[in-house]
Amino acid sequence: FTEADIRLFVTLIRFDADGEPRAVLAAEVPSRANGGLAADGKSVVWKLRPGVQWHDGKPFGADDVVFNWQYATDPAAAAWTVGQYDNVKAVEKIDALTVRTVFEKPMPNWPQHGNVQLLPKHLFDAYRGSKAREAPNNLKPVGTGPYRFVEFKPGDLVRGELNPNYHGPNRPH
C-alpha cells in the first residue's frame, strides 16, 4: 500500500515525489501570483476546496482549520501536532472557505503548516485541553480522506472502507 491508499485523513496540501506541494483540501497551493503568500513572508492565505465533507457528512471548512490550531496549541491537550504550528501567531477565518495563517516572523518553510492532519471541530470541540484524551472519536476517527473508519482492534486490526463522497481528483479503488 502507498500512504494515499490507507488514508483516513488528508491535509491542506501534500508533497509529491519531487517534494512539490500539491493541493488536497486546499483549492490551490498558495503563491505570490494568486495572492496567497504575503510579500513579507509573514502570512499565508489558504483557500479551501468547496464541497468537502467529513466522513459523517458534515461540511469541512475554515472553522475546522482554525479549531485545529487552537486545539493543538493548548498545552493541556498535549497534542502531537503542536510542533506543526511552530512560529504560528494566529490562524484566522476570513470566510467559510478561507483562512489566513499569520507567522511570528517570516516563514520560508510555510508549506509545512499545510501538511497537518485535521480533526473535525464538531466532534472534538467539547474535548479541548485536558479533556482531549477523552474524545470518543480518538478511537473512531472521522476524517476527509479516501477511506473512512470501520473497525479498530488494538494491536490487531484497523479496517476502513471506501469513502463514497471523497473529494479528491484520484478516486480510491
Beta strands, then each sheet from edge to edge (+ up, - down):
strand 1: 13-15
strand 2: 21-23
strand 3: 43-47
strand 4: 88-95
strand 5: 98-103
strand 6: 147-153
strand 7: 157-162
sheet 1: 1+ 2-
sheet 2: 3+ 5- 4+
sheet 3: 6+ 7-
end
